[in-house]
Amino acid sequence: MVSNLRQINWMTPMITEYQKPETMRGKIVFFFWYNLPRFVFLAMMALILILFFSISEKYSDIKADQETAIKQERPPINTVVMEGVPTTISNRINLPGAVESWTNLELISKIAGSIDEVLVK
């Protein structure tokens, strides 16, 4: 019997309509409770708009103050003019070192005897 009741309760459709209150106090509470998300959304949008416009006004005032401060603080620029004379540029670097050959060759004759003179330099 208990299992049949559970099945009946489970299979009954969910009630989607609210029961309307009959007293004046109940109607007022129901109205505010039912419309609370809308009121919160509208209040947040109004707050965002108010803050946006107040910040944009302050931003423009601060930017104008910064521009006037920059214009007043700029000192005059001192300049020096020199005449350019064309000259040649040369650099000389003295480095210590030694010159050595990369490869060493031994000169050997193909025939027996001695080499008297080397003609290749």
NORLIN-V759498 format. One record per residue. N is the residue number from 1. BURIAL is # if it has 16 or more other ideal C-beta (glycine too) atoms within 10 Angstrom, else .. Layout:
n: [N | N]
burial: [BURIAL | BURIAL]
This chain:
n: [1 | 2 | 3 | 4 | 5 | 6 | 7 | 8 | 9 | 10 | 11 | 12 | 13 | 14 | 15 | 16 | 17 | 18 | 19 | 20 | 21 | 22 | 23 | 24 | 25 | 26 | 27 | 28 | 29 | 30 | 31 | 32 | 33 | 34 | 35 | 36 | 37 | 38 | 39 | 40 | 41 | 42 | 43 | 44 | 45 | 46 | 47 | 48 | 49 | 50 | 51 | 52 | 53 | 54 | 55 | 56 | 57 | 58 | 59 | 60 | 61 | 62 | 63 | 64 | 65 | 66 | 67 | 68 | 69 | 70 | 71 | 72 | 73 | 74 | 75 | 76 | 77 | 78 | 79 | 80 | 81 | 82 | 83 | 84 | 85 | 86 | 87 | 88 | 89 | 90 | 91 | 92 | 93 | 94 | 95 | 96 | 97 | 98 | 99 | 100 | 101 | 102 | 103 | 104 | 105 | 106 | 107 | 108 | 109 | 110 | 111 | 112 | 113 | 114 | 115 | 116 | 117 | 118 | 119 | 120 | 121]
burial: [. | . | . | . | . | . | . | . | . | . | . | . | . | . | . | . | . | . | . | . | . | . | . | . | . | . | . | . | . | . | . | . | . | . | . | . | . | . | . | . | . | . | . | . | . | . | . | . | . | . | . | . | . | . | . | . | . | . | . | . | . | . | . | . | . | . | . | . | . | . | . | . | . | . | . | . | . | . | . | . | . | . | . | . | . | . | . | . | . | . | . | . | . | . | . | . | . | . | . | . | . | . | . | . | . | . | . | . | . | . | . | . | . | . | . | . | . | . | . | . | .]
